[in-house]
């Protein structure tokens, strides 16, 4: 998922070079490892980036969780790289 999130952020940076913010992705993973639901909440990031991240999440599959299902929360912080 990390590379997909990075791609979403790069696309958003192309529109706003100093864009930064935080997001928490919350997913419900069912017994098959598929993601049943996912939400994104945070601050400082455009809706298009959050939607892109949810698309990345929706394509992901986890190993089957013990106990049948699980809720996974992934906090992510985005900051532009400093020029080298």
C-alpha positions as a printed NumPy array, in Angstrom:
array([[  0.   ,   0.   ,   0.   ],
       [  2.876,   2.354,   0.747],
       [  3.893,   2.813,  -2.886],
       [  0.277,   3.387,  -3.905],
       [ -0.14 ,   6.026,  -1.184],
       [  3.073,   7.665,  -2.379],
       [  1.744,   7.778,  -5.948],
       [ -1.479,   9.434,  -4.741],
       [  0.56 ,  12.042,  -2.878],
       [  2.83 ,  12.728,  -5.852],
       [ -0.204,  13.404,  -8.042],
       [ -1.576,  15.811,  -5.422],
       [  1.84 ,  17.518,  -5.126],
       [  1.77 ,  18.2  ,  -8.861],
       [ -1.197,  20.503,  -8.185],
       [  0.064,  21.997,  -4.893],
       [  3.823,  21.806,  -4.328],
       [  3.794,  22.438,  -0.535],
       [  0.883,  20.118,   0.257],
       [  1.133,  18.29 ,   3.549],
       [ -1.226,  16.647,   5.998],
       [ -2.252,  13.588,   7.936],
       [ -4.784,  10.887,   7.297],
       [ -6.011,   7.802,   9.129],
       [ -7.272,   4.949,   6.994],
       [ -9.6  ,   2.606,   8.877],
       [-10.4  ,  -0.756,   7.308],
       [-12.58 ,  -3.668,   8.327],
       [-10.895,  -6.872,   7.185],
       [-13.118,  -9.966,   7.019],
       [-12.16 , -13.609,   7.488],
       [-11.121, -14.044,   3.848],
       [ -8.609, -11.182,   4.137],
       [-10.702,  -8.912,   1.925],
       [-11.482,  -5.366,   2.974],
       [-15.19 ,  -4.983,   3.629],
       [-15.171,  -1.247,   4.364],
       [-12.595,   1.528,   4.414],
       [-12.74 ,   5.168,   5.421],
       [-10.215,   7.993,   5.307],
       [-10.197,  10.975,   7.631],
       [ -7.629,  13.632,   8.228],
       [ -6.591,  17.189,   7.646],
       [ -4.691,  19.177,   5.076],
       [ -5.218,  16.819,   2.145],
       [ -7.627,  17.213,  -0.771],
       [-10.59 ,  14.859,  -1.181],
       [ -9.093,  13.547,  -4.439],
       [ -6.036,  12.263,  -2.582],
       [ -8.157,  10.558,   0.066],
       [-10.253,   8.902,  -2.658],
       [ -7.075,   7.757,  -4.412],
       [ -5.822,   6.232,  -1.155],
       [ -9.125,   4.409,  -0.644],
       [ -8.789,   2.98 ,  -4.169],
       [ -5.321,   1.694,  -3.215],
       [ -6.716,   0.158,  -0.032],
       [ -9.6  ,  -1.471,  -1.901],
       [ -7.18 ,  -3.332,  -4.151],
       [ -5.22 ,  -4.711,  -1.188],
       [ -5.775,  -8.071,   0.477],
       [ -4.612,  -9.057,   3.943],
       [ -3.843, -12.481,   5.349],
       [ -6.961, -13.859,   7.045],
       [ -7.129, -12.361,  10.552],
       [ -7.302, -14.566,  13.596],
       [-10.763, -14.547,  15.13 ],
       [-12.626, -13.941,  11.876],
       [-12.318, -10.214,  11.282],
       [-10.26 ,  -7.212,  12.316],
       [-10.292,  -3.436,  12.229],
       [ -7.019,  -1.964,  11.005],
       [ -6.115,   1.706,  11.429],
       [ -3.23 ,   3.087,   9.396],
       [ -2.037,   6.598,  10.277],
       [ -0.09 ,   8.308,   7.482],
       [  1.663,  11.672,   7.447],
       [  2.58 ,  13.392,   4.189],
       [  5.244,  16.083,   3.923],
       [  7.042,  17.226,   0.773],
       [ 10.676,  16.206,   0.418],
       [ 13.248,  18.918,   0.852],
       [ 15.228,  19.652,  -2.329],
       [ 18.571,  17.868,  -2.386]])
